[in-house]
Amino acid sequence: MSTPRSFALSADDRAVLEAADKFARKEFVPLARRMDDEEWWPSDVFQRIGAAGFMGATVPAEHGGAGMDLFSSGLICQAFARWNPAIALSWAAHDNLCVNNIYRNANEAQRRQYLPDLCNGTKIGALGLTEPGAGSDALGAMRTSARREGDHYILNGTKIYITNGPVADVLLVYAKTAPELGAKGISAFIVEKNFPGFKVAQKLIKMGFRGSQTGELVFDNCRVPAANLVGKENEGVKIVMSGLDLERALVAGLCVGICERALELSVEYARTRVQFGKPIGSFQMVQAMLAEMYTEIEAMKTLVWRTLAEVNDLEVGGGGRGDAHKLTAASILYAGEACNRVLNKAVQVHGGSGYIWESEINRLFRCIKILEIGAGTSEVRKMIIAEELLRG
């Protein structure tokens, strides 16, 4: 009889997860309260992450990266989310949405110009896709335009709900270069914060992930060098779609980390909170909630890790269709909705203390709803899965 296959992490994977966990616990926990209270961003935190070797996870060392892979970046995101979901979210927007997309799709000159500073954390990255009138219909309803004028493109439009937007130095921005072609007329550009015509219109105040900076960005005749076009003109949809699939795979790991911490807090509270002369963990209904939380998390990890492994070597331009598109949508769909169920039980275990704003479990609870909205809502994720199933 052959040896059964193990679905556990390898020794190398565990080492990455444990190293990221140890770093995040030491560096991020002291920042969490102020970030949540004030929507404050610690300006040097990305440089600290870079110095520790957790920036540019998917970028080779020759470009300043850590030389790991997407699976490892998912584990880093999971570990970071245990101790400070706001930093984990900003790291994901920087390292996956911006840095990984530039590495996968940019030319060599663009890589050498932008990746080293993004990978050491001295520059902060963001992605500009969502618009005031283009949320779930991000491609079809996109209104931001780019017009070629000599050696520049002139960008006009507005992007909103942009993670890292207010503090970003470098942004990967999508705009329509041929509006008459719809989604097939989209192009991608690298935009620097000091380009003429670019500004942050406002910083947005959120319910959860507070401290992770979110904003509205305006492009008013913003002049972008033609050399900053990523890929070919009118072929940005390939970058968008493969990028969204990889984003969904990664952010599902963030859900796992939040839930792991919620379970840890709930078990500790159930052991120490005494009612009716006994720890509440001795009551079967509390035990049931803990058991259900644990089961949800273990199922979540199995799907999330499998998905990360499946798309780890996704070819450039791949995704946006087929098995990878379906599986990444399923991973974030299940992880986002399971996160809601787990945190709902966690607050229930904590009772009144879980309803208090300053408690850690409350901070985690306020994060979860966006995980059913960002990177495609739960409804969009279901549409993706169903369309792929029915395509045959």
Beta strands, then each sheet from edge to edge (+ up, - down):
strand 1: 125-128
strand 2: 145-149
strand 3: 152-163
strand 4: 170-176
strand 5: 186-192
strand 6: 198-204
strand 7: 214-225
strand 8: 229-230
strand 9: 274-275
strand 10: 278-279
sheet 1: 1+ 4+ 5- 8+
sheet 2: 2+ 3- 7+ 6-
sheet 3: 9+ 10-
end
